[in-house]
Amino acid sequence: MDLHGRSIVLTGAGSGIGRALALQLADQQPRLTLVGRHREPLDEVAEAVRAQGGQAHVVAADLTAAGAPATVAEEARRQFGGIDVLINNAGNVRAGRLEDVEESEVISQIALNLTAAILLTRAALPALRAGGDALVVNVSSGIALVGMPFYTTYAAAKAGIAAFGEALRRELYGEGVHVLTVYPGATSTPMMDTSKAGPEHGFDYESPDNVATAALAAITDGSLAVIRGGDARRQMIATNREDPAAVDRLLAERKDALEKAVAEHSSL
C-alpha cells in the first residue's frame, strides 16, 4: 500500500508506539486523525506531523465511552472525506494475580484493548470499503502468542483482538480491505513505566520507533502479521506451540520474581 496522502485513523497516538507511528507516517504526507484520551500530547504530535508536511486532526476521546467509536469514525470521515487506514493501537494494562485485580480493572482492559477496537472497526468499515484499497491494523501483543502469568486479562484481550483480525481478514478477503496484526514484544513506552520486569524475567525491550518501522514495512508489503521480540521470543512461540508444558516449566522458574516485578504494573 502506498500511504502517501492517505486518510489514516490512529488511536493511542499521543505516546509510545502510536506516537512513533504518527511521526514516521508523516514522511508520507498523510491525512492523520490522531485519537487519544488527552489533547495536549495529541496536539504536540499533530504539530510535528504538520511540520513534516502531513495533515493532522486531533480527536480527544475515551474510546470506551458509549458511542465514542462511531463518533471518532464519523469525525475522521467528515474531516478528510473518507478513511483509508485504521490503526487500532490504543491499549492499557493491569498486571497481577487475577484474584488481586479489581473487577473494574478487568473490565477496563477488555473494554479498551478489545471491545473499543472492534466497535471502531465496525464503525469505520463503510468508509474503508468505499475506498476500495483499505487497511485495518490491529496492535496485539506477544503475550497473545505466549500467555504470561500475571497478565491473564491482558493476554485474553490481546489474543481476542488477534483472533478478531484473522477472522475479519477472511471475512473481507477480496473486498478491498486487508487486515494486518502487529505483535509487539516488550516496548519502552509509558505503558511500561510502572513495570520492573527486565531481561531476567524474559522481557527484552525495544524502542517504539523499531516497532513502528516494522509495522510500516508490513503495511507497504501486504504482510499478514508482524511479530517482534527477537530470536528468544520466536523460539518461545515455537516451543509454546509444540510443547507448551516446557514453557510452563520455564516460566515457573521465574514466577516468584516476575510476580514481584509486575505487582505495580498498571497504565489504567
TORKOL-4160 file (C-alpha; in steps of 0.2 Angstrom, whole numbers, padded with zeros to 4 digits, m for minus):
268
<pt num="1" X="0000" Y="0000" Z="0000"/>
<pt num="2" X="0006" Y="0017" Z="m0004"/>
<pt num="3" X="0002" Y="0028" Z="0011"/>
<pt num="4" X="0005" Y="0045" Z="0003"/>
<pt num="5" X="m0009" Y="0056" Z="0006"/>
<pt num="6" X="m0020" Y="0043" Z="0014"/>
<pt num="7" X="m0033" Y="0046" Z="0027"/>
<pt num="8" X="m0027" Y="0037" Z="0042"/>
<pt num="9" X="m0036" Y="0035" Z="0059"/>
<pt num="10" X="m0023" Y="0031" Z="0073"/>
<pt num="11" X="m0028" Y="0028" Z="0091"/>
<pt num="12" X="m0017" Y="0029" Z="0106"/>
<pt num="13" X="m0007" Y="0042" Z="0096"/>
<pt num="14" X="m0001" Y="0053" Z="0110"/>
<pt num="15" X="0013" Y="0042" Z="0116"/>
<pt num="16" X="0023" Y="0026" Z="0113"/>
<pt num="17" X="0020" Y="0016" Z="0098"/>
<pt num="18" X="0006" Y="0027" Z="0092"/>
<pt num="19" X="0017" Y="0042" Z="0093"/>
<pt num="20" X="0031" Y="0034" Z="0084"/>
<pt num="21" X="0019" Y="0028" Z="0070"/>
<pt num="22" X="0012" Y="0045" Z="0068"/>
<pt num="23" X="0029" Y="0053" Z="0066"/>
<pt num="24" X="0035" Y="0040" Z="0054"/>
<pt num="25" X="0019" Y="0041" Z="0044"/>
<pt num="26" X="0022" Y="0060" Z="0042"/>
<pt num="27" X="0035" Y="0057" Z="0029"/>
<pt num="28" X="0021" Y="0050" Z="0018"/>
<pt num="29" X="0011" Y="0067" Z="0020"/>
<pt num="30" X="m0004" Y="0058" Z="0026"/>
<pt num="31" X="m0021" Y="0065" Z="0032"/>
<pt num="32" X="m0020" Y="0059" Z="0050"/>
<pt num="33" X="m0034" Y="0058" Z="0063"/>
<pt num="34" X="m0025" Y="0057" Z="0079"/>
<pt num="35" X="m0035" Y="0049" Z="0093"/>
<pt num="36" X="m0032" Y="0048" Z="0112"/>
<pt num="37" X="m0038" Y="0052" Z="0129"/>
<pt num="38" X="m0028" Y="0068" Z="0132"/>
<pt num="39" X="m0027" Y="0083" Z="0120"/>
<pt num="40" X="m0011" Y="0090" Z="0125"/>
<pt num="41" X="0001" Y="0076" Z="0119"/>
<pt num="42" X="m0010" Y="0074" Z="0103"/>
<pt num="43" X="m0008" Y="0092" Z="0099"/>
<pt num="44" X="0011" Y="0090" Z="0101"/>
<pt num="45" X="0011" Y="0075" Z="0089"/>
<pt num="46" X="0000" Y="0084" Z="0077"/>
<pt num="47" X="0011" Y="0099" Z="0076"/>
<pt num="48" X="0026" Y="0088" Z="0072"/>
<pt num="49" X="0016" Y="0079" Z="0058"/>
<pt num="50" X="0012" Y="0096" Z="0051"/>
<pt num="51" X="0030" Y="0101" Z="0051"/>
<pt num="52" X="0034" Y="0086" Z="0041"/>
<pt num="53" X="0021" Y="0090" Z="0028"/>
<pt num="54" X="0007" Y="0080" Z="0034"/>
<pt num="55" X="m0011" Y="0085" Z="0039"/>
<pt num="56" X="m0017" Y="0081" Z="0056"/>
<pt num="57" X="m0033" Y="0082" Z="0065"/>
<pt num="58" X="m0035" Y="0079" Z="0084"/>
<pt num="59" X="m0049" Y="0069" Z="0092"/>
<pt num="60" X="m0048" Y="0068" Z="0111"/>
<pt num="61" X="m0060" Y="0054" Z="0116"/>
<pt num="62" X="m0062" Y="0040" Z="0128"/>
<pt num="63" X="m0065" Y="0025" Z="0116"/>
<pt num="64" X="m0073" Y="0015" Z="0129"/>
<pt num="65" X="m0087" Y="0028" Z="0131"/>
<pt num="66" X="m0104" Y="0024" Z="0124"/>
<pt num="67" X="m0105" Y="0030" Z="0106"/>
<pt num="68" X="m0087" Y="0036" Z="0105"/>
<pt num="69" X="m0080" Y="0024" Z="0092"/>
<pt num="70" X="m0094" Y="0029" Z="0080"/>
<pt num="71" X="m0091" Y="0047" Z="0084"/>
<pt num="72" X="m0072" Y="0045" Z="0080"/>
<pt num="73" X="m0075" Y="0037" Z="0064"/>
<pt num="74" X="m0088" Y="0050" Z="0058"/>
<pt num="75" X="m0076" Y="0064" Z="0063"/>
<pt num="76" X="m0062" Y="0057" Z="0053"/>
<pt num="77" X="m0074" Y="0054" Z="0038"/>
<pt num="78" X="m0080" Y="0072" Z="0039"/>
<pt num="79" X="m0063" Y="0080" Z="0041"/>
<pt num="80" X="m0054" Y="0070" Z="0027"/>
<pt num="81" X="m0068" Y="0064" Z="0016"/>
<pt num="82" X="m0065" Y="0045" Z="0020"/>
<pt num="83" X="m0054" Y="0033" Z="0029"/>
<pt num="84" X="m0041" Y="0023" Z="0020"/>
<pt num="85" X="m0032" Y="0015" Z="0035"/>
<pt num="86" X="m0037" Y="0012" Z="0053"/>
<pt num="87" X="m0024" Y="0008" Z="0066"/>
<pt num="88" X="m0031" Y="0001" Z="0082"/>
<pt num="89" X="m0016" Y="0004" Z="0093"/>
<pt num="90" X="m0024" Y="0011" Z="0110"/>
<pt num="91" X="m0022" Y="m0001" Z="0124"/>
<pt num="92" X="m0020" Y="m0002" Z="0143"/>
<pt num="93" X="m0014" Y="m0015" Z="0156"/>
<pt num="94" X="m0015" Y="m0020" Z="0174"/>
<pt num="95" X="m0004" Y="m0034" Z="0179"/>
<pt num="96" X="m0005" Y="m0045" Z="0195"/>
<pt num="97" X="m0013" Y="m0061" Z="0201"/>
<pt num="98" X="m0031" Y="m0062" Z="0194"/>
<pt num="99" X="m0039" Y="m0063" Z="0211"/>
<pt num="100" X="m0030" Y="m0047" Z="0216"/>
<pt num="101" X="m0035" Y="m0037" Z="0201"/>
<pt num="102" X="m0051" Y="m0027" Z="0204"/>
<pt num="103" X="m0067" Y="m0031" Z="0193"/>
<pt num="104" X="m0066" Y="m0013" Z="0186"/>
<pt num="105" X="m0048" Y="m0016" Z="0181"/>
<pt num="106" X="m0053" Y="m0032" Z="0172"/>
<pt num="107" X="m0067" Y="m0023" Z="0163"/>
<pt num="108" X="m0056" Y="m0008" Z="0158"/>
<pt num="109" X="m0043" Y="m0019" Z="0150"/>
<pt num="110" X="m0056" Y="m0029" Z="0139"/>
<pt num="111" X="m0066" Y="m0013" Z="0135"/>
<pt num="112" X="m0051" Y="m0003" Z="0128"/>
<pt num="113" X="m0040" Y="m0017" Z="0121"/>
<pt num="114" X="m0054" Y="m0027" Z="0113"/>
<pt num="115" X="m0071" Y="m0020" Z="0113"/>
<pt num="116" X="m0067" Y="m0002" Z="0108"/>
<pt num="117" X="m0056" Y="m0008" Z="0093"/>
<pt num="118" X="m0070" Y="m0020" Z="0087"/>
<pt num="119" X="m0083" Y="m0006" Z="0088"/>
<pt num="120" X="m0071" Y="0007" Z="0080"/>
<pt num="121" X="m0068" Y="m0005" Z="0065"/>
<pt num="122" X="m0086" Y="m0009" Z="0063"/>
<pt num="123" X="m0090" Y="0010" Z="0063"/>
<pt num="124" X="m0076" Y="0013" Z="0050"/>
<pt num="125" X="m0080" Y="m0001" Z="0038"/>
<pt num="126" X="m0092" Y="0008" Z="0027"/>
<pt num="127" X="m0079" Y="0022" Z="0024"/>
<pt num="128" X="m0065" Y="0009" Z="0022"/>
<pt num="129" X="m0075" Y="m0001" Z="0009"/>
<pt num="130" X="m0079" Y="0014" Z="m0001"/>
<pt num="131" X="m0060" Y="0017" Z="m0005"/>
<pt num="132" X="m0058" Y="0000" Z="m0012"/>
<pt num="133" X="m0040" Y="m0001" Z="m0006"/>
<pt num="134" X="m0040" Y="0000" Z="0013"/>
<pt num="135" X="m0032" Y="m0007" Z="0028"/>
<pt num="136" X="m0035" Y="m0011" Z="0046"/>
<pt num="137" X="m0020" Y="m0013" Z="0058"/>
<pt num="138" X="m0023" Y="m0021" Z="0075"/>
<pt num="139" X="m0009" Y="m0019" Z="0088"/>
<pt num="140" X="m0010" Y="m0035" Z="0098"/>
<pt num="141" X="0005" Y="m0041" Z="0109"/>
<pt num="142" X="0017" Y="m0055" Z="0110"/>
<pt num="143" X="0008" Y="m0060" Z="0126"/>
<pt num="144" X="m0006" Y="m0065" Z="0114"/>
<pt num="145" X="0005" Y="m0079" Z="0107"/>
<pt num="146" X="0013" Y="m0084" Z="0124"/>
<pt num="147" X="0002" Y="m0081" Z="0138"/>
<pt num="148" X="0012" Y="m0074" Z="0153"/>
<pt num="149" X="0007" Y="m0077" Z="0171"/>
<pt num="150" X="0000" Y="m0061" Z="0180"/>
<pt num="151" X="m0006" Y="m0054" Z="0163"/>
<pt num="152" X="m0022" Y="m0065" Z="0162"/>
<pt num="153" X="m0034" Y="m0052" Z="0157"/>
<pt num="154" X="m0022" Y="m0043" Z="0146"/>
<pt num="155" X="m0017" Y="m0059" Z="0137"/>
<pt num="156" X="m0036" Y="m0063" Z="0134"/>
<pt num="157" X="m0040" Y="m0046" Z="0127"/>
<pt num="158" X="m0024" Y="m0046" Z="0115"/>
<pt num="159" X="m0027" Y="m0064" Z="0110"/>
<pt num="160" X="m0045" Y="m0058" Z="0106"/>
<pt num="161" X="m0040" Y="m0044" Z="0095"/>
<pt num="162" X="m0028" Y="m0055" Z="0086"/>
<pt num="163" X="m0042" Y="m0068" Z="0083"/>
<pt num="164" X="m0054" Y="m0054" Z="0078"/>
<pt num="165" X="m0041" Y="m0048" Z="0065"/>
<pt num="166" X="m0039" Y="m0065" Z="0057"/>
<pt num="167" X="m0057" Y="m0068" Z="0056"/>
<pt num="168" X="m0061" Y="m0051" Z="0049"/>
<pt num="169" X="m0047" Y="m0053" Z="0036"/>
<pt num="170" X="m0055" Y="m0069" Z="0030"/>
<pt num="171" X="m0072" Y="m0061" Z="0030"/>
<pt num="172" X="m0066" Y="m0046" Z="0020"/>
<pt num="173" X="m0055" Y="m0056" Z="0008"/>
<pt num="174" X="m0056" Y="m0050" Z="m0010"/>
<pt num="175" X="m0067" Y="m0035" Z="m0004"/>
<pt num="176" X="m0054" Y="m0021" Z="m0004"/>
<pt num="177" X="m0050" Y="m0021" Z="0014"/>
<pt num="178" X="m0034" Y="m0030" Z="0021"/>
<pt num="179" X="m0031" Y="m0033" Z="0039"/>
<pt num="180" X="m0013" Y="m0034" Z="0047"/>
<pt num="181" X="m0010" Y="m0039" Z="0065"/>
<pt num="182" X="0006" Y="m0032" Z="0075"/>
<pt num="183" X="0013" Y="m0042" Z="0090"/>
<pt num="184" X="0025" Y="m0031" Z="0099"/>
<pt num="185" X="0036" Y="m0038" Z="0112"/>
<pt num="186" X="0041" Y="m0028" Z="0127"/>
<pt num="187" X="0042" Y="m0010" Z="0121"/>
<pt num="188" X="0049" Y="0005" Z="0130"/>
<pt num="189" X="0033" Y="0015" Z="0131"/>
<pt num="190" X="0025" Y="0025" Z="0145"/>
<pt num="191" X="0013" Y="0010" Z="0147"/>
<pt num="192" X="0028" Y="0000" Z="0154"/>
<pt num="193" X="0034" Y="0014" Z="0166"/>
<pt num="194" X="0027" Y="0005" Z="0182"/>
<pt num="195" X="0034" Y="m0012" Z="0177"/>
<pt num="196" X="0050" Y="m0018" Z="0185"/>
<pt num="197" X="0051" Y="m0033" Z="0173"/>
<pt num="198" X="0068" Y="m0034" Z="0164"/>
<pt num="199" X="0078" Y="m0047" Z="0154"/>
<pt num="200" X="0080" Y="m0058" Z="0169"/>
<pt num="201" X="0061" Y="m0060" Z="0169"/>
<pt num="202" X="0060" Y="m0063" Z="0150"/>
<pt num="203" X="0056" Y="m0045" Z="0145"/>
<pt num="204" X="0069" Y="m0039" Z="0132"/>
<pt num="205" X="0064" Y="m0021" Z="0127"/>
<pt num="206" X="0065" Y="m0012" Z="0111"/>
<pt num="207" X="0060" Y="0005" Z="0105"/>
<pt num="208" X="0043" Y="0011" Z="0099"/>
<pt num="209" X="0052" Y="0018" Z="0084"/>
<pt num="210" X="0058" Y="0000" Z="0079"/>
<pt num="211" X="0041" Y="m0007" Z="0081"/>
<pt num="212" X="0033" Y="0007" Z="0071"/>
<pt num="213" X="0046" Y="0004" Z="0057"/>
<pt num="214" X="0042" Y="m0014" Z="0056"/>
<pt num="215" X="0024" Y="m0011" Z="0056"/>
<pt num="216" X="0025" Y="0002" Z="0042"/>
<pt num="217" X="0036" Y="m0010" Z="0032"/>
<pt num="218" X="0022" Y="m0024" Z="0034"/>
<pt num="219" X="0009" Y="m0011" Z="0028"/>
<pt num="220" X="0018" Y="m0007" Z="0012"/>
<pt num="221" X="0022" Y="m0025" Z="0008"/>
<pt num="222" X="0005" Y="m0033" Z="0012"/>
<pt num="223" X="0010" Y="m0044" Z="0026"/>
<pt num="224" X="m0002" Y="m0053" Z="0037"/>
<pt num="225" X="0007" Y="m0051" Z="0054"/>
<pt num="226" X="0022" Y="m0043" Z="0062"/>
<pt num="227" X="0030" Y="m0052" Z="0077"/>
<pt num="228" X="0043" Y="m0043" Z="0087"/>
<pt num="229" X="0053" Y="m0049" Z="0102"/>
<pt num="230" X="0069" Y="m0056" Z="0094"/>
<pt num="231" X="0075" Y="m0074" Z="0092"/>
<pt num="232" X="0072" Y="m0078" Z="0110"/>
<pt num="233" X="0053" Y="m0074" Z="0108"/>
<pt num="234" X="0052" Y="m0083" Z="0092"/>
<pt num="235" X="0059" Y="m0098" Z="0100"/>
<pt num="236" X="0047" Y="m0097" Z="0114"/>
<pt num="237" X="0032" Y="m0095" Z="0102"/>
<pt num="238" X="0038" Y="m0111" Z="0093"/>
<pt num="239" X="0040" Y="m0121" Z="0109"/>
<pt num="240" X="0024" Y="m0115" Z="0116"/>
<pt num="241" X="0015" Y="m0122" Z="0100"/>
<pt num="242" X="0025" Y="m0138" Z="0100"/>
<pt num="243" X="0027" Y="m0142" Z="0119"/>
<pt num="244" X="0018" Y="m0129" Z="0130"/>
<pt num="245" X="0022" Y="m0139" Z="0145"/>
<pt num="246" X="0040" Y="m0135" Z="0143"/>
<pt num="247" X="0035" Y="m0116" Z="0143"/>
<pt num="248" X="0025" Y="m0119" Z="0159"/>
<pt num="249" X="0041" Y="m0126" Z="0167"/>
<pt num="250" X="0052" Y="m0112" Z="0161"/>
<pt num="251" X="0040" Y="m0098" Z="0167"/>
<pt num="252" X="0038" Y="m0107" Z="0184"/>
<pt num="253" X="0057" Y="m0104" Z="0187"/>
<pt num="254" X="0054" Y="m0086" Z="0185"/>
<pt num="255" X="0037" Y="m0085" Z="0193"/>
<pt num="256" X="0040" Y="m0078" Z="0210"/>
<pt num="257" X="0052" Y="m0065" Z="0204"/>
<pt num="258" X="0040" Y="m0060" Z="0190"/>
<pt num="259" X="0026" Y="m0058" Z="0202"/>
<pt num="260" X="0036" Y="m0045" Z="0212"/>
<pt num="261" X="0042" Y="m0036" Z="0197"/>
<pt num="262" X="0025" Y="m0033" Z="0189"/>
<pt num="263" X="0015" Y="m0031" Z="0205"/>
<pt num="264" X="0013" Y="m0012" Z="0202"/>
<pt num="265" X="0012" Y="m0013" Z="0183"/>
<pt num="266" X="m0003" Y="m0003" Z="0178"/>
<pt num="267" X="m0007" Y="0010" Z="0165"/>
<pt num="268" X="m0026" Y="0012" Z="0169"/>
